[in-house]
Amino acid sequence: MQCSFRRIFVGDRNRALVVQAGRFQSILMPGKYWFWTFGRSTEFESYDLKTVVFESPWADYLAGERKDVADRYFTTVETSDAQWP
């Protein structure tokens, strides 16, 4: 098993999703982080807060399965088909 350290910086106007072995783990707030990966594939997806719409492969999962996370970090706006361009 390969072990490695990764250092991640999250800027003041960014947030980062942490995905380990294909599973959502957390959302990182601004700061410096160290991760020990223990041979697991670890991915970090950085998002700019200036972007109005959160577009991610994880968006539906967070809104449906992890409502606690979605409520904490996002403002959910539901529209009808007539309201979406």
C-alpha positions in Angstrom: 0.0 0.0 0.0 1.3 3.4 -1.0 1.1 6.2 1.6 1.6 9.8 0.7 0.9 13.3 2.0 -0.9 15.9 0.0 -1.0 19.6 0.9 -4.1 21.5 -0.2 -4.6 25.3 -0.1 -8.2 26.6 -0.3 -8.4 30.3 -1.0 -10.7 32.8 0.7 -13.1 32.8 -2.3 -13.1 29.1 -2.8 -14.3 25.8 -1.4 -13.1 22.3 -2.1 -14.8 19.0 -2.2 -12.9 16.0 -0.9 -13.6 12.7 -2.6 -11.8 9.5 -1.4 -12.1 6.2 -3.2 -15.1 7.5 -5.1 -17.0 8.6 -2.0 -17.8 12.2 -0.9 -16.0 13.0 2.4 -16.2 16.7 3.1 -16.2 20.3 2.0 -13.1 22.3 2.9 -13.3 25.9 3.9 -10.4 28.4 3.3 -7.1 27.3 4.8 -4.2 24.9 4.5 -4.8 21.2 4.8 -2.6 18.1 4.9 -4.0 14.7 3.8 -2.5 11.3 4.3 -4.0 9.2 1.5 -3.1 5.6 2.6 -3.1 4.5 -1.0 -6.7 5.6 -1.6 -7.4 7.7 -4.6 -8.1 11.1 -3.2 -9.5 13.9 -5.4 -10.0 17.6 -4.6 -12.5 19.6 -6.6 -12.1 23.4 -6.2 -15.0 25.8 -6.7 -15.1 29.5 -7.0 -17.8 31.2 -4.8 -18.5 33.8 -7.4 -20.1 31.1 -9.6 -23.8 31.3 -9.0 -24.7 27.7 -10.0 -22.8 24.8 -8.4 -22.1 22.4 -11.3 -20.5 19.2 -10.1 -21.0 15.5 -10.6 -21.7 15.6 -6.8 -24.5 18.2 -6.9 -27.4 15.8 -7.1 -25.9 13.5 -4.5 -25.4 16.3 -2.0 -28.9 17.7 -2.6 -30.6 14.3 -2.2 -28.5 12.1 0.0 -26.5 14.7 2.1 -29.1 17.3 2.7 -27.2 18.3 5.9 -24.2 19.3 3.9 -26.3 21.0 1.2 -28.1 23.0 3.8 -24.9 24.1 5.5 -22.9 25.2 2.4 -25.5 26.0 -0.2 -28.6 28.0 -0.9 -31.0 25.7 -2.7 -33.3 27.3 -5.3 -35.9 25.2 -6.9 -37.5 26.3 -10.2 -40.2 25.0 -12.5 -39.5 24.1 -16.1 -41.1 27.4 -17.1 -38.6 29.4 -15.0 -35.4 27.8 -16.3 -34.1 29.2 -19.6 
